[in-house]
Amino acid sequence: RRVVTLEKAAEEAFGFEIQTYGLHHQERNRVEMFTFVSRVRDGSPAAAAGLQAGDTITGVNGLNVEGVRHREIVEIIKSSGDVLKLDTLYGTSVRRAELEARLQYLKQTLYEKWGEYRSLMVQEQRLVRGVVAKDPSIYATLESLRWCLRGAGLPGGSSPPLSAASDDSLYQTCVFASA
């Protein structure tokens, strides 16, 4: 944490822009709001004070603004006059937002691919064995594979992701164990 003090002339702007994001935590069913500096203009009071794009703003003029709505933070900054003190953390919120977005994308992709995989398994069973789709053994095989994949850290599991090398051996182990 650091405190950055910005001083400007009466008709001058501080020279920075902010963005506020909310990260939805599904496991805790809540949204975490954070505000960060998205841009600092060259030659501005903000640049002279050392404010950097990516800084997370945790306080404005001594007020804690963590979780405060964007509009309210902007009003606090506007009403501060010619001197502004910002409590900041460098870069943590931007990285967290990027990682959270990536995690959500990967979860969605995995969910879609799992559906495609199940559909292909049913089709394979129909083609190879001439089995009718309502045969319960197909679904037992699919559930066995699902259990095996979960244990390896795929949908719903807690283990780390598999490497490409171990992927094939896992597939063979699971298929032979369930056949």
N, C-alpha and C positions, 0 to 999 in steps of 0.2 A: 504494500500500500504506500501511496505517496500523495502529498497534497500539492496541487498545482495552482499557483495564484496568477490570474490573468488581470492585467490592467490595460484599459483602453481610454482613448480620448472620448469626449462627450458624444460626438456624432459618429464615432467609429463602431464597427461591429467587432465582436470577439474573434470571429474568423474560424468557426468550427461548426460542424453539423453533427447531430446525434440521431440514433435510431434506437427504438425499443423493441425487444423481441420477447415472446413468451415461449418457454419450453414446457411442453405438456409431459408430465411424468405419469405414465399410465399406472405404474405400480403403486404410487401414492395418490393417484387421482387428483392432482393439483397442477397448476400452471405457475412456473417460476418466471417472473418478469425481470429483465435486466436491460439496462441502457448502456450503449457504448458510443464512442466517438467514431463516426463513419468517415469524416473528412476534416482535414485541417488545411486551411489556405496558407500558401507560402507567404511569408512576410507579415502575417497577421499577429496580433497579440497572443493568440493561442499557440502559434508556432514558436514565438519568442519565449514563451513560458515553458515550452517543452511538452505540450500536450501532443499526443500521437494518435493517429487512427488506430483503432483497436483497443484503446484504453476503455475499461469499464468504469462508469461513473457510479460510485457508491454513496457519495455525499455532495451536496451543494450548499456552500456557505454554512457549514456545520450541521445541516439537516441530513439525516439518513434518508436516501431516496431509493433504497433497494426495494423493489416490488411496487414502486409508485408509478402511476400511469404517465405515459409520455407527455400528454398535454399539461399535466401539473408540473412536471420537471421543466418544460419549456417556460412556463409562467414564472417559476422560481428564478430561472436564469435571467429572463427579461427584466424582472423586478430587482435585480441585484445592483443596478447602477453601473459604475465604471470599474468596479473591482469585483472579481468573481473568484471564489476559492472552490476548487473541485477535489474531492477525495477520489482517487482512481486506483485501479488495478490494471496492470498492463496485459492486454490481449486475451484474457481468459474467456470472456463471454463470446467473442467471435469464434474462437476455436471450438467452444462447447456447442454453439449453434451449428457450426459446420458438421461436427461429429454427430449431433443429434439428427440432423437432416439426413446424413449418410446412413445412420442406423435405421431410421424409418424406411428409407428407400430399400435397404437390404432386406429388412423384414418383409416388406410388401413383395419384393421379388421372390424371396424364398417361399412365401405363401402361394404365390401364383405358380411357381415351378413345382411345388409339391402337388398341387391340383393336377397339373399336366402329367406328372409322373404317375399318379394314381390312375388317371385315365388311360395312359399308355400301358400300364400293367394289366388292366382289365382287357384292353384290346389284344395284348399279347396272349393272355390266357385263352381268349376266344379263338385266336388264329392257330396257336400251337396245339392246343388240346381239344379244340372243338367244344369247349365248355360253354354252357349257357350262362349269361351274366348273373342270373339269380342264384347260382350255385354258391353256397356259403363258404366253400373251401377257398374261393378266390379272395373273399374278404378276410378270411383267416390269414392267408398268405400276405395280403397287403398290411394287415395289422401287425403281423410278425415283423415285416420289413420296417414298418413305422417305428415299432418298439426298438428294433435294432439301431435304426438311424438316430432316434432320440438319445439312446445311450451313448452315441458317438458325438453328441453336441449339435445335431441338426434340429429341426423344428421342435421347440419346447424343451430341449435338453440344456444342461448346464455346463457341459464340457466345452473346451475350446474347439474351434473349427478344425476340420481335418485337412491335412496337406493333400496335394494331388496324388502323391505316392501312396498314401494310406487309403485313399478313396476306393481304389480298385479292390484292394484286399478286403476292405470292409464289405463291399458289395458282394464279393464272392462268398465271404463267411456268412453273411446274412442269408443269401439265396440258398446256399447249401444247407444251412441250419433249418430253414423253413420248408424245404422241398420234401 
